[in-house]
Amino acid sequence: MREELLSVIERNSRIDLKELAVILGVDEQRVLDELTALEKEGVICGYHTLINWEKTPTEKVSALIEVRVTPQRGQGFDHIAERIYNYPEVRAVYLISGGYDLLVTLEEKSLKEISMFVTDKLSTLDSVLSTATHFILKKYKDHGTILDKKHTDSREIITP
């Protein structure tokens, strides 16, 4: 039940408790108890809303920043990753394979704000060897959700 519950709420965290119970074939109290347990265990870490900012008047710029670091003895990459993710500007930090060690995502009001963050905060950390910044020009799909679905005409074609 746990895996199915997690799969359903990952796609739609706003699903009604009654509907969730029906999908899982259990009573609402069992679903509620399981959700509470998953939250306490840290399996469910939060509930988020995905917003397509391009459809609002609010200006947002997103960037992916690859970071090459020197891991610290006894702590590996965890210590530097923690220093980076504690900045409020940072949306996510991932340990990655390849030419860089960490992938940092940012969302700010302008290219300049992101550049200033990289220059003034990220690049100045002792363990950081180099960075490469990639600005996101358009999001097509995010967190499994297509952001700008093409509208198709579903009407039946009638020809004489």
C-alpha positions in Angstrom: 0.0 0.0 0.0 2.8 2.4 0.9 4.3 2.5 -2.6 0.9 3.0 -4.3 0.0 5.7 -1.8 3.3 7.5 -2.5 2.9 7.2 -6.2 -0.6 8.7 -6.1 0.2 11.6 -3.9 3.4 12.3 -5.8 1.3 13.0 -8.9 -1.5 14.9 -7.0 -0.8 16.0 -3.4 -4.2 17.7 -3.2 -6.1 14.5 -3.8 -9.1 14.1 -1.5 -8.6 11.7 1.4 -11.9 9.9 0.5 -10.8 9.4 -3.1 -7.3 8.2 -2.0 -9.0 5.6 0.3 -11.1 4.4 -2.6 -8.1 4.1 -4.9 -6.1 2.2 -2.3 -9.1 0.1 -1.2 -8.8 0.9 2.5 -10.6 3.2 4.9 -9.8 6.9 5.3 -8.4 6.5 8.8 -5.8 4.0 7.6 -4.7 6.4 4.8 -4.5 9.2 7.3 -2.4 7.1 9.7 -0.1 6.0 6.9 0.4 9.6 5.7 1.2 10.7 9.3 3.7 7.9 9.7 5.4 8.7 6.3 5.7 12.3 7.4 7.2 11.4 10.8 9.7 9.0 9.1 10.8 11.8 6.7 9.6 9.8 3.6 7.2 12.6 2.8 9.3 15.7 3.1 6.8 18.4 2.0 3.9 19.3 -0.3 4.6 21.7 -3.2 2.7 23.5 -5.8 4.2 23.6 -9.3 3.6 27.1 -10.9 4.2 28.0 -14.5 5.6 31.5 -13.9 5.6 32.3 -17.6 1.8 32.6 -17.4 2.0 35.2 -14.7 3.3 38.8 -14.7 6.0 37.9 -12.2 9.5 37.8 -13.7 11.5 34.7 -12.7 14.8 33.5 -14.0 15.9 29.9 -13.3 19.5 28.6 -13.6 21.3 25.3 -13.2 24.8 25.8 -11.8 27.3 23.0 -12.0 29.8 23.2 -9.2 33.2 21.4 -8.9 34.4 21.2 -5.3 37.1 19.6 -3.2 35.5 17.1 -0.9 36.4 17.6 2.8 38.2 14.8 4.7 35.7 12.7 6.7 32.7 14.6 5.3 32.9 14.1 1.6 30.5 16.4 -0.3 27.9 16.7 2.5 29.4 19.6 4.3 29.8 21.9 1.3 26.4 20.8 0.0 24.9 21.8 3.3 26.5 25.2 3.2 25.1 25.7 -0.3 21.6 24.5 0.4 21.3 26.8 3.4 21.3 29.9 1.2 17.6 30.9 0.8 18.1 31.5 -3.0 18.9 27.9 -3.6 16.0 25.7 -4.7 17.8 22.4 -4.9 21.3 20.8 -4.6 22.2 17.4 -6.1 25.4 15.3 -6.0 26.0 14.3 -9.6 28.3 12.2 -11.6 30.4 13.5 -14.5 32.8 16.5 -14.8 31.2 18.4 -11.9 30.2 17.3 -8.4 27.1 19.3 -7.5 24.2 20.7 -9.4 22.5 23.7 -7.8 19.2 25.2 -9.0 18.3 28.8 -8.4 15.3 31.0 -9.1 15.6 34.7 -9.0 14.1 37.9 -10.5 17.0 38.6 -12.9 20.1 37.2 -14.6 22.1 39.7 -12.6 20.8 38.4 -9.3 21.8 34.9 -10.3 25.2 36.1 -11.5 25.8 38.0 -8.3 24.9 34.9 -6.2 27.4 32.8 -8.1 30.1 35.4 -8.0 29.7 36.7 -4.4 28.5 33.6 -2.5 29.0 30.4 -4.4 32.4 31.0 -6.0 33.9 32.4 -2.8 33.3 29.2 -0.7 36.7 27.6 0.2 35.9 24.2 -1.3 34.5 25.5 -4.6 37.0 25.0 -7.5 34.8 26.1 -10.4 31.3 26.7 -11.6 29.3 26.7 -14.9 26.0 28.5 -15.0 23.2 27.5 -17.4 20.2 29.7 -17.6 16.9 28.0 -18.3 15.2 29.7 -21.3 12.0 27.8 -21.3 10.5 25.0 -19.2 8.5 22.4 -21.2 8.1 19.8 -18.4 8.8 20.1 -14.7 8.4 17.5 -12.0 6.6 15.2 -14.4 4.1 17.9 -15.5 3.9 19.3 -19.0 3.7 23.0 -18.5 2.4 24.2 -21.9 0.1 21.5 -23.2 -0.8 21.8 -26.9 -4.5 22.1 -27.3 -5.9 19.7 -29.8 -9.2 20.0 -31.4 -11.1 16.9 -30.2 -14.2 17.6 -32.3 -15.2 15.0 -34.9 -14.4 15.9 -38.5 -17.5 15.8 -40.6 -17.1 15.9 -44.4 -19.9 16.1 -47.0 
